[in-house]
Amino acid sequence: MTDDHKPVTEAELHAYVDGFLDEERRREVDLWLNGHPEQEAEVRQWQVQAAEMKAALSGYAQASENDRKLLSSPAVTSSPSWWRRGALIAASLTLFLSGAAAGVYGERLLAPPVTIETAAALDSLPAQSKTAFLVYASEKRHPVEVGADQEDHLVTWLGKRLDYKLVAPDLKGLGFSLVGGRLLPVNGRAGAMLMYQDTAGQRLTVLLGKNPENAETSFRFESAGSLETFYWIDGSIGYAVTGEVSRAKLQQIAEECYRQFET
């Protein structure tokens, strides 16, 4: 366990977010964060911001052999807190974006401004996704219209209604298997819901709805008690992933969904 002789520094928290700590120190920071809820909440927010920045800038990331030196340079370690923090974020972002995950997300800096229609569609996504989850995830006998045993029919049927080449993301690597899906309204148009379940019976839903303006947005979180929703708009479709799982876990799932939808 982390003790008073080895405190967790702000620089280490940023390194924790960016994945630059060794396994032993990461475990120590995990334990420390469990006992410091305020710092844990801040770190989780940094992780969300990092995901959004990665989504926005990954197409422009270029690695440099001098990048890591930025994290330990005298200008960073001896400067005032606000400047040190900015320098750490800048250095960490450069490294973060040049990692293995870079290139997974589409370029967003040059996307057109979000219209009023798209903003309205985006704002409505989490509420509609949470409603669908609350209505159907607790259903015992009929949670879906078409089961996973008819996956080909399911994705063809829903894809035609959305005019979109739909796939059902394979989330088995993250512990969730497809239950099935159903047609339902999203923003007054035909939408789709896919449902997944883990071995403990925990469910999550993936909502898809039409975006008439073909615009794009960054990834966003919304919380409601124990319910987390991760949502975004990409071209002609808006997406929202909802479940009663940790924010970190939901982010993993949403990123995997994004990757497979793009593929």
PLY file of the C-alpha trace (Angstrom):
ply
format ascii 1.0
element vertex 263
property float x
property float y
property float z
element edge 262
property int vertex1
property int vertex2
end_header
0.00 0.00 0.00
1.17 3.55 -0.66
2.57 5.10 2.53
3.55 8.56 3.71
7.12 8.05 2.46
6.01 7.59 -1.12
3.22 10.13 -1.77
1.36 10.29 -5.05
2.35 13.42 -6.95
0.32 15.37 -9.46
2.77 14.36 -12.17
2.17 10.70 -11.32
-1.58 11.20 -11.53
-1.17 12.52 -15.07
1.15 9.61 -15.88
-1.49 7.28 -14.42
-4.14 8.73 -16.74
-1.85 8.43 -19.76
-0.68 4.88 -18.95
2.98 5.64 -18.25
3.29 4.13 -14.76
4.76 0.69 -14.27
2.37 -2.00 -13.07
3.47 -1.90 -9.43
3.19 1.88 -9.10
-0.16 1.86 -10.92
-1.51 -0.55 -8.31
-0.24 1.74 -5.55
-1.93 4.74 -7.15
-5.14 2.73 -7.51
-5.11 2.04 -3.77
-4.34 5.67 -3.00
-7.21 6.90 -5.18
-9.61 4.53 -3.40
-8.88 6.43 -0.22
-9.02 9.90 -1.78
-12.43 10.31 -3.48
-11.94 13.95 -4.47
-8.70 13.20 -6.30
-10.25 10.08 -7.82
-13.14 12.11 -9.22
-10.66 14.59 -10.72
-8.62 11.81 -12.27
-11.75 10.27 -13.81
-12.58 13.65 -15.31
-9.08 13.87 -16.76
-9.63 10.45 -18.33
-12.83 11.69 -19.96
-11.06 14.81 -21.23
-8.19 12.68 -22.54
-10.64 10.50 -24.46
-12.26 13.57 -26.01
-8.90 15.09 -26.94
-7.77 11.78 -28.39
-10.92 11.63 -30.48
-10.37 15.18 -31.72
-6.64 15.11 -32.39
-5.48 11.55 -33.01
-5.18 12.09 -36.75
-2.59 14.80 -36.13
-0.41 13.06 -33.56
3.28 12.72 -34.34
5.69 11.06 -31.97
9.11 12.51 -31.19
11.98 10.79 -29.39
12.26 13.87 -27.17
8.61 13.76 -26.04
9.21 11.83 -22.81
11.91 14.30 -21.73
9.19 16.93 -21.47
7.68 15.12 -18.49
10.85 15.39 -16.39
12.31 18.67 -17.62
13.30 21.32 -15.01
10.79 23.76 -16.50
8.01 21.32 -15.68
9.13 20.14 -12.23
10.16 23.52 -10.80
7.54 25.84 -12.25
4.38 27.08 -10.45
1.52 24.61 -10.12
-0.68 26.06 -12.85
2.18 26.20 -15.36
3.46 22.76 -14.37
0.01 21.34 -14.88
-0.28 22.90 -18.33
3.14 21.63 -19.34
2.33 18.15 -18.09
-0.94 18.09 -19.97
0.76 19.25 -23.16
3.55 16.69 -22.84
1.20 13.90 -21.82
-1.17 14.70 -24.67
1.63 14.47 -27.21
2.61 11.06 -25.90
-0.96 9.90 -25.41
-1.96 10.69 -28.95
1.05 8.95 -30.45
0.25 5.67 -28.69
-1.27 2.52 -30.08
-4.79 3.90 -29.90
-4.00 6.85 -32.18
-5.77 6.65 -35.51
-8.77 4.73 -34.15
-10.86 7.89 -34.15
-11.79 10.07 -37.10
-10.40 13.55 -37.61
-12.72 16.05 -35.97
-10.88 19.38 -35.92
-11.95 20.13 -39.48
-15.56 18.99 -39.01
-18.20 21.65 -39.77
-19.80 23.51 -36.85
-22.57 21.61 -35.11
-25.99 22.88 -36.24
-28.95 23.55 -34.00
-30.60 20.37 -35.30
-27.55 18.26 -34.53
-27.13 19.84 -31.10
-30.76 19.03 -30.32
-30.32 15.45 -31.50
-27.15 15.09 -29.43
-28.74 16.51 -26.30
-31.67 14.12 -26.59
-29.56 10.99 -27.10
-28.61 10.22 -23.48
-32.16 10.70 -22.20
-33.59 8.41 -24.88
-30.86 5.86 -24.30
-31.44 5.84 -20.55
-35.19 5.46 -21.07
-34.67 2.50 -23.39
-32.30 0.90 -20.90
-34.66 1.34 -17.97
-37.63 -0.02 -19.92
-36.00 -3.03 -21.56
-32.90 -4.05 -19.58
-35.03 -5.18 -16.64
-37.45 -7.11 -18.85
-37.20 -10.84 -18.17
-39.14 -12.53 -20.95
-39.08 -10.06 -23.85
-36.11 -7.69 -23.54
-35.56 -7.78 -27.32
-37.62 -8.38 -30.46
-35.00 -10.46 -32.28
-32.52 -12.59 -30.37
-28.81 -13.10 -30.88
-29.53 -16.48 -32.48
-30.82 -14.49 -35.48
-28.05 -11.89 -35.54
-27.79 -11.72 -39.34
-31.52 -11.06 -39.65
-31.38 -8.55 -36.78
-28.64 -6.35 -38.24
-30.09 -6.54 -41.77
-33.59 -5.59 -40.60
-32.49 -2.73 -38.33
-29.90 -1.55 -40.86
-32.57 -1.22 -43.55
-34.80 0.80 -41.23
-31.93 3.18 -40.44
-30.55 3.11 -44.02
-27.22 2.21 -42.47
-24.91 -0.81 -42.77
-25.37 -1.93 -39.20
-23.13 -4.36 -37.35
-23.62 -5.74 -33.86
-20.28 -5.08 -32.12
-18.59 -8.16 -30.68
-18.00 -7.29 -27.01
-17.07 -10.76 -25.76
-13.52 -9.59 -25.12
-14.98 -7.10 -22.62
-17.21 -9.69 -20.99
-20.53 -8.92 -22.74
-22.45 -11.07 -25.22
-25.22 -9.99 -27.55
-28.75 -10.64 -26.26
-30.48 -9.23 -29.35
-32.11 -6.00 -30.41
-35.27 -4.15 -31.31
-36.65 -1.33 -33.40
-37.68 1.77 -31.47
-38.18 5.50 -32.16
-35.24 7.89 -31.74
-35.90 11.59 -32.36
-39.15 10.72 -34.10
-37.51 8.37 -36.61
-36.73 4.67 -36.79
-33.94 3.83 -34.38
-32.31 0.67 -33.11
-31.32 -0.77 -29.76
-28.83 -3.58 -29.25
-28.65 -5.27 -25.84
-25.69 -7.06 -24.26
-25.29 -9.08 -21.07
-22.38 -10.40 -19.01
-22.17 -13.73 -17.19
-23.60 -12.17 -14.02
-26.71 -11.00 -15.88
-25.65 -7.34 -15.97
-26.99 -5.67 -19.10
-26.12 -2.68 -21.22
-27.70 -1.16 -24.31
-26.42 0.48 -27.47
-28.85 2.98 -29.02
-28.59 4.18 -32.63
-30.62 6.98 -34.19
-30.56 9.08 -37.35
-28.68 12.37 -37.43
-30.21 14.42 -40.28
-27.37 16.92 -40.50
-24.49 14.44 -40.98
-22.34 16.29 -38.47
-19.87 14.95 -35.92
-19.25 15.55 -32.23
-16.75 14.50 -29.61
-17.53 11.78 -27.10
-19.49 12.77 -24.00
-20.54 11.23 -20.70
-23.72 11.71 -18.74
-24.47 10.20 -15.33
-27.77 9.60 -13.55
-27.22 7.87 -10.23
-25.59 4.53 -10.98
-26.47 4.77 -14.67
-23.74 5.91 -17.06
-24.18 6.89 -20.72
-21.40 7.49 -23.24
-22.68 9.11 -26.46
-21.53 10.69 -29.70
-22.62 11.53 -33.26
-20.63 10.28 -36.22
-21.93 11.25 -39.66
-25.48 10.13 -40.26
-25.90 8.20 -36.98
-25.97 9.12 -33.31
-24.87 6.49 -30.77
-25.35 6.07 -27.03
-24.09 3.26 -24.79
-25.83 2.96 -21.41
-25.33 0.65 -18.46
-24.95 0.35 -14.73
-21.22 -0.23 -14.96
-18.24 1.91 -14.04
-17.45 4.90 -16.21
-14.05 3.44 -17.08
-15.63 0.16 -18.18
-18.32 1.92 -20.18
-15.68 4.01 -21.91
-13.87 0.84 -22.97
-17.10 -0.60 -24.32
-18.06 2.59 -26.16
-14.61 2.87 -27.74
-14.83 -0.73 -28.92
-18.30 -0.10 -30.33
-16.99 2.98 -32.13
-14.10 1.02 -33.62
-16.34 -1.76 -34.91
-19.02 0.58 -36.23
-16.32 2.45 -38.17
-14.89 -0.79 -39.54
0 1
1 2
2 3
3 4
4 5
5 6
6 7
7 8
8 9
9 10
10 11
11 12
12 13
13 14
14 15
15 16
16 17
17 18
18 19
19 20
20 21
21 22
22 23
23 24
24 25
25 26
26 27
27 28
28 29
29 30
30 31
31 32
32 33
33 34
34 35
35 36
36 37
37 38
38 39
39 40
40 41
41 42
42 43
43 44
44 45
45 46
46 47
47 48
48 49
49 50
50 51
51 52
52 53
53 54
54 55
55 56
56 57
57 58
58 59
59 60
60 61
61 62
62 63
63 64
64 65
65 66
66 67
67 68
68 69
69 70
70 71
71 72
72 73
73 74
74 75
75 76
76 77
77 78
78 79
79 80
80 81
81 82
82 83
83 84
84 85
85 86
86 87
87 88
88 89
89 90
90 91
91 92
92 93
93 94
94 95
95 96
96 97
97 98
98 99
99 100
100 101
101 102
102 103
103 104
104 105
105 106
106 107
107 108
108 109
109 110
110 111
111 112
112 113
113 114
114 115
115 116
116 117
117 118
118 119
119 120
120 121
121 122
122 123
123 124
124 125
125 126
126 127
127 128
128 129
129 130
130 131
131 132
132 133
133 134
134 135
135 136
136 137
137 138
138 139
139 140
140 141
141 142
142 143
143 144
144 145
145 146
146 147
147 148
148 149
149 150
150 151
151 152
152 153
153 154
154 155
155 156
156 157
157 158
158 159
159 160
160 161
161 162
162 163
163 164
164 165
165 166
166 167
167 168
168 169
169 170
170 171
171 172
172 173
173 174
174 175
175 176
176 177
177 178
178 179
179 180
180 181
181 182
182 183
183 184
184 185
185 186
186 187
187 188
188 189
189 190
190 191
191 192
192 193
193 194
194 195
195 196
196 197
197 198
198 199
199 200
200 201
201 202
202 203
203 204
204 205
205 206
206 207
207 208
208 209
209 210
210 211
211 212
212 213
213 214
214 215
215 216
216 217
217 218
218 219
219 220
220 221
221 222
222 223
223 224
224 225
225 226
226 227
227 228
228 229
229 230
230 231
231 232
232 233
233 234
234 235
235 236
236 237
237 238
238 239
239 240
240 241
241 242
242 243
243 244
244 245
245 246
246 247
247 248
248 249
249 250
250 251
251 252
252 253
253 254
254 255
255 256
256 257
257 258
258 259
259 260
260 261
261 262
